[in-house]
């Protein structure tokens, strides 16, 4: 079983940097995330409703802890502009303990 203070990252993509800032800002303001990183532009190619799609998207990485996972996924889905957002939880297996403590402090 994972410790509730264990850091996790949630990877998602959004249609624009502005959308990522809106969603990420809310997650930080609501203390569900300690930090979000936004990578403003990438190309996504995928199949959607039987058609090949190519779009520009922004990447957002949400830094939080395992104890907030369910709340982060629920809230991110509520705020997300996509009908079926990619919300992928990435477990963290090691790193800077001081940074881990900071994440826990920011997400009570």
N, C-alpha and C positions, 0 to 999 in steps of 0.2 A: 504494500500500500504506500502511496506517495505522501510524503509530509506536506501538510497544507501550506507551509512556507517555502517549499521547493519552487524555485523560479521556473516559469514556462514562458514560451513565446507563442503568440498566435499570429500566423501569416494570413494576410488577406490582400485582395486587389480591389481597387475602386476605379470608377470611370475617370476621375480627375484628381489632381493634387488638392483642389478645393474641397472635394468630397472627403478625401482622406483627412484633411485638416479639421473639417467639421466633425466627423465621426471620432477621430482620435482625440480632439480637444474635449469632447463630451466624456469620453472614457477616462481621461486624466482628471477632468473637473469633478467627475463623480467618484474618483478614487478607486476605480476598477482597474486602472493601469497606472504603473509608476511612470511610464514613458512610452511614447510611440515614435518610431522612426518612419519617415516617409521618403520613399524614393520616387521622384516625380514622374518619370516617364519610362515606359517599357512597351514593347509590342506583345500582344497576346494573340495567338492563333488557336482556334478551337471550333468544335462543332456545336451548334446550338439550334434546336428545332429543325434538324435536318439540313442545315446550311453551314458551310464553312465561313467563319467570321474572323476578321482581322481588325483589331482595335488597339488604340493607345490606352494604357491604364497606368495608374499609380499603385505602387506597392506600399503596404503599411505593415510594420512589424510591431506588435503590441507586447510590451514587457510587463508581466504580472506574476502572480504566484498561483500555485495549484488550487489553493483554497478559494480563489476567485474565478476559476475556470468556467463553471456553469453560468455565473452571472455575466462574465465578459462575453461569452458566446451568445447568450440570450440578448443582451443589450446591443452588441455589435450587429446582430441580425435585425433587430428592431430599427436601428439607425441606418442600416446599409441600403443604398439605392437599388441594388440588384435583387431580383426575386430569389435567386439561388446563389448566395455569396459563397465564395471559397473562404472558409474559416478553418484553418488547419492548425492544430495544437502541436507544437514542437517541444518535446521534453528537453530540459537542460541537464546534462550529466556532470558538469563541472564548471568552475570559473572562480571569479573573485568573490570571496565570502563577504567582504565589506559591501560590495555591490548588491549581493543577495540580501543583506540586512537592509540596505536602503530601499530595495523593492518592497520588502515586507513592511517597512515603516510608512511608505507612501500608499499602501493598499490595506489599511486596517480592516 
